[in-house]
Amino acid sequence: MHELGDLYQEIILDHYKKPRNAGLIEQPSCSATGDNPLCGDKIAVTVKVNGDRVEDIRWKGAGCAISTASASLMSEAVKGKSKAEFAALFEKFHAMVTGNGPSDGLEKLEVFSGVSEFPVRVKCASLAWHTLKAALEGQKDPVSTE
């Protein structure tokens, strides 16, 4: 594997083994749950919003390395962002993992650029993102990747 591939693998494994922002906020401003029935990934996302900004985000889930690492990296990337900034980041991330956009400017999130080559894994990488989007939009129904 080339050096960049090694680095990407290291980042994903690090966030899988030591996920950031794991747990749940006791009194969140909003929350949502998500499920990827194909591979069994499940997640709950809780968010504390201050004005229009994501002040804090916590998540709890069970899933594969891609799903867990994506939730961990997402939680780091969105703290302090406005809902509009998150929406733009969501679109850019989703375009990248589906192979419909570049990874430029996504920093650590670029580790998921190779997911587009494995369509089944796109759902693993995007579950946390769709769940956070649902939470911020006030959706009450659980998110499903199916």
C-alpha distance (Angstrom), angle and dihedral (degrees) to the residues before:
residue distance angle dihedral
M1 . . .
H2 3.79 . .
E3 3.82 122.2 .
L4 3.81 95.1 -100.0
G5 3.81 90.7 50.0
D6 3.79 89.8 50.1
L7 3.81 91.1 51.0
Y8 3.81 91.7 48.9
Q9 3.78 91.1 49.6
E10 3.82 90.6 49.1
I11 3.81 92.5 52.0
I12 3.81 93.1 48.5
L13 3.81 92.3 47.3
D14 3.81 91.9 46.5
H15 3.82 92.3 53.2
Y16 3.81 90.9 43.4
K17 3.81 93.5 51.9
K18 3.84 95.6 37.5
P19 3.80 106.8 25.4
R20 3.79 116.3 -165.3
N21 3.81 122.8 -131.6
A22 3.80 93.0 11.2
G23 3.78 116.3 164.7
L24 3.79 133.1 51.8
I25 3.81 133.3 -79.7
E26 3.81 108.9 -119.5
Q27 3.81 96.9 -140.4
P28 3.79 106.0 20.9
S29 3.78 125.5 -178.4
C30 3.79 87.8 -133.4
S31 3.78 140.4 -5.1
A32 3.78 143.3 -179.3
T33 3.77 140.4 -177.9
G34 3.77 128.9 -136.8
D35 3.77 137.9 -166.4
N36 3.79 135.6 -166.9
P37 3.81 100.9 -163.1
L38 3.80 93.4 -175.7
C39 3.80 94.4 67.8
G40 3.80 101.9 11.8
D41 3.81 100.3 -109.8
K42 3.81 112.4 156.3
I43 3.80 129.1 -179.2
A44 3.78 142.2 175.6
V45 3.81 118.2 -161.2
T46 3.81 123.9 -163.6
V47 3.79 122.8 -172.3
K48 3.78 136.1 -169.2
V49 3.80 108.5 -152.4
N50 3.79 121.0 -165.6
G51 3.79 109.8 -166.2
D52 3.79 101.8 -44.5
R53 3.82 96.6 -27.1
V54 3.79 132.2 97.2
E55 3.78 99.2 -120.8
D56 3.80 95.5 175.5
I57 3.77 137.0 -1.2
R58 3.78 130.0 -169.8
W59 3.75 130.1 176.0
K60 3.77 137.7 -172.5
G61 3.74 123.9 -162.8
A62 3.73 152.0 137.3
G63 3.74 121.3 -130.6
C64 3.75 151.1 103.5
A65 3.80 125.4 -47.6
I66 3.83 92.8 -95.2
S67 3.81 93.4 50.7
T68 3.81 94.3 45.6
A69 3.81 94.9 44.4
S70 3.80 90.8 47.5
A71 3.82 92.0 53.0
S72 3.79 90.8 47.4
L73 3.81 95.2 48.3
M74 3.81 91.8 42.3
S75 3.80 91.4 53.5
E76 3.80 90.4 53.9
A77 3.80 93.3 45.4
V78 3.81 97.7 51.4
K79 3.80 102.2 45.0
G80 3.78 108.8 114.7
K81 3.80 93.9 12.1
S82 3.78 123.7 124.9
K83 3.79 119.8 -119.5
A84 3.83 88.6 -105.5
E85 3.82 91.4 51.1
F86 3.80 89.6 49.8
A87 3.82 90.8 49.2
A88 3.82 90.4 53.0
L89 3.81 91.3 46.2
F90 3.82 90.6 48.1
E91 3.82 91.4 53.2
K92 3.79 92.8 47.3
F93 3.83 92.9 46.6
H94 3.80 92.5 46.2
A95 3.81 91.8 48.9
M96 3.81 90.0 50.8
V97 3.82 96.8 49.2
T98 3.80 92.3 45.8
G99 3.82 91.5 49.5
N100 3.80 93.2 -113.5
G101 3.78 99.5 111.0
P102 3.80 145.0 26.5
S103 3.77 125.4 -91.4
D104 3.83 93.0 -133.8
G105 3.77 113.9 137.8
L106 3.79 96.7 8.9
E107 3.82 92.4 108.9
K108 3.82 110.9 -169.7
L109 3.80 90.9 5.6
E110 3.82 87.6 70.2
V111 3.82 86.6 82.5
F112 3.81 86.4 82.8
S113 3.81 94.9 56.6
G114 3.82 91.7 101.2
V115 3.82 91.6 57.0
S116 3.81 89.6 83.8
E117 3.80 88.1 72.4
F118 3.82 89.4 62.2
P119 3.84 108.7 50.9
V120 3.81 93.8 -170.3
R121 3.83 89.6 57.8
V122 3.83 92.6 53.0
K123 3.81 87.8 76.9
C124 3.81 90.4 51.8
A125 3.81 92.4 51.2
S126 3.80 95.3 44.4
L127 3.83 102.6 41.5
A128 3.82 95.5 90.5
W129 3.81 90.7 45.7
H130 3.80 94.0 52.1
T131 3.81 89.3 46.2
L132 3.81 93.1 51.9
K133 3.81 89.9 46.7
A134 3.81 89.6 53.1
A135 3.81 91.2 48.7
L136 3.80 93.3 50.9
E137 3.81 90.9 46.7
G138 3.80 91.6 50.3
Q139 3.79 96.2 -117.5
K140 3.78 112.4 165.9
D141 3.80 100.5 -167.3
P142 3.81 116.6 88.7
V143 3.79 115.2 -101.7
S144 3.79 116.7 -116.1
T145 3.77 127.6 -173.1
E146 3.82 89.3 -148.0
